[in-house]
Amino acid sequence: MPSPQTPDQERALVESFLSGLKKLFSRENNWTFLQPLVLSMEHCAHCQTCADACHIFEASGGADIYRPTYRSEVLRRFYSEHVKGGGLISAWQHGRVELMVIAVLLGAFLSGVVSDRLSVFTERPPHVTARRRLVAAVIGGGLFGIGAQFARGCTGGAAPSGMAVMSFGGMLTMVAVFGSAYAVAYFVRRLRSSGSEASDGTARS
């Protein structure tokens, strides 16, 4: 396809693409595959189960540009903006507005106000200082975000959905989730027990 040489040619090319996209999602032009196509645009959980079934992605050595959800996400954003339209809810569903984060914060604040439980404090065990609790929360939150980027999708969907179709990635996710939880729990229990013994010794002395 030749590149447009003028702004008018570029505008005409974009309008032609959007017109074809709208026809793809119209019942008159695509009544046979319209329903599964719309479902895939509206309800993808990014569980990455399709990546294990994609031969092109596997042959590329796991290159992100060949990941099925990578390419479909581009089409999904065009669909949400130029075909479906909609307001704030649609923008949130397709990754342009984090409405859920805003709603959780606002709901928690209103709940605290209504029940007269609104206060600022650091929830921690007796033997853990507030500073250590905040540092651990920041480190844990950072690791959680890094893990979400490595996972490239919903770990909750990758585990049960992936295992249901015998996906190796789903099985590996389940082993990693529970294995790391048990491994970290051992050190957390040791930390708590050592802290309790230290506080008891201080109290006796």
N, C-alpha and C positions, 0 to 999 in steps of 0.2 A: 504494500500500500504506500503510495507516494506521500511524503510529508507535505502538509499545507504550507504554502508560500506566503500567504497573506492572512491577516486577521479574519477576513470574511470567509476564506476557505476553511480556516480552523473552526470558526463558528458553525459553518455548514456541516463540517465533519462531526462535531459534537452533537448537533441537533439530529443528524442522521442516526448516530449511535443511540441516543436517548429514545428516538422514535422506534427503532428496532427493539430496544429493551422493553418499552411499554407494550409493544405487540407480543413479545414473548410472555408477558404476564397478563395477557387478555384472554378471556374465555373464547372469543371468536377465532383467534389465531392459534391457540395452543390448548384446546380443551382436553386433549388426551393426557398431557403431563402437567397440567397446571397445578393440580392439588399437591402432588409430591414436591414440585418445585417451590411452591409457596411455603410448604411445611419446612423444607430445608432452609429457606431464607429466614423464617420466623423463629425456629426452635432448635437451633444448633447450640449444644452445651459445650462445644470445644473439648470433648472428652478424648479426642485424638485416636479413637478406635479405628477410624477410617484410614489413618496413616499406616497402620500395620497391614492393611489390606491393599494398599496402593503399590503396585509393582514399580511404577516410575519413581516414587519417593524412596523405596527401598534400594533401587538400582543407583540412585543418585548419591547414596551414602548418607542419607538423612539431611540433604540440603533443604533449608526452610522454604526456598522459592518453589520447590516441588511438593511441599506439604499440602494436602487437599484443603485444609482449612485456611491456609495462607491465601490461596487464589480465590476460594469462595468468599472470603471476607471482603475482598475488593468488590466483587459483584454484589454482596449483601449490602454494602454501604451505598452503592449506586441505587439499588432497589429501594432502600429505606428513604433516601433523600429525594429521588426523582420519580419513583413509581408509587410507592405507598404514601409518602408524605407524612402527615400527622404532626402532633405537637410534642410536648415534653416527654410523654410516655414513650413514644416511638423513638425519640432521640436517645432516651435512656436504654431502651432495648438494644439499640445498635451501637452502643459504646461511645456516644457523643456527650452524654451527661450522666454522671454518677448519681442518679436520683435515689438509689437505694441507700447510699451512704448518707445523703442529706436527710432522708426520711428516718433512718435509724437514729441519728443524732437528735433530730427535732422531736421524735416520739419519746426518746429517753428523757429529754429535758422536760417535756410536758408531763410525762408520767411522774417525774420527781416533784414538779411543782404542785400537781393536783394532790398527790399523796403526802405532801409535806416531808419529803425525804431528800430534798435537794441540798447537798453539802459537798465540799471538796475535801477529800482525804486520800491517803494511799493505803490500799488494802494489802496487808502483808502479815506473815506469821510473826509471833512475838519476838523471835530471835533474829529476824532479818530486819536490817535498817531500811528506812525509806529510800535512801540513796541507792542501796544495793538492789532494791526492788525495782526502782525506776530504770537503772542501768540494765538489769536483766530483761525488763519489758521492751526496752529499745532494741537490744540485741536480738531478742526473740522475734520481735516484729520485723526487723530487717531480714533475718534468716527466712521468715515466712514469705516475705515478698520476693526474695531471691529464688526460693524454691518454686513459687508460683510462676516466675519467668522461665525457669528451667523446664517446668512441667508443660508449659505452653497450652494450658487449658484446665478443665475442671477435674481435680483429682477425685472428687466424689463420684463423678461420672465415669472416669477412667477405670476405677477399681471394679464396681459391680457390673457396669455395662460391658467393660472390656473382658472380664472373666466369663460373662455369659456367652460370648462368642469365641472363647478360648484365645483371647488376645494375650500375647506374651507381655506387652506393655502394661495391660491391666493387672496381670498377676504380679509383675514386678512392683507396680505401684502399691498393691495391697501388702506385699512383704515389706516394702520400704516404710510404709506408714506405721504398721504395727511393730516392726522390728526396731525402728528408731524410737518409738514411744517406750517400748520396754527397756531399751538400752539407756535412754535418758532418765527414765523413772528410777533406775538403780542408783544413779549418782545423786538424784534429787533426794531420795530417801536417806542416803549417807550424809548429805549436807544437812538435812533436817535433824537427823539423829545426833550428829556432832554438835549442832547448834543447841539442841535441847540439853545435852550433857554439859556443855559449857555454861549455860544459864543456870542449871541445877547446882553446879559446883560453885558458881559465884554466889548463889543464894545461901548455900550452906556455910561458906566462909564468912 
